[in-house]
């Protein structure tokens, strides 16, 4: 199994309310009771033509910045 990381802040972002947010160093989602779309780009990953990806997993960590516990 190979492991890759997002290498730059511009390679991840989220969309909330129709506007994409990038270059924050984090992906925001689940705050404010709305629907978020997230995106990540792995520039160091080379996938050969005609290759089939059978499974993929994205793992992350979360943090509560709402000020409440």
Protein Blocks (a to p, Z undefined) as FASTA:
>chain_A
ZZdddfbfklgccdeehiacehkopacehihhiacddddddfkbccdehiacfbdcdddd
dddfeopZZ
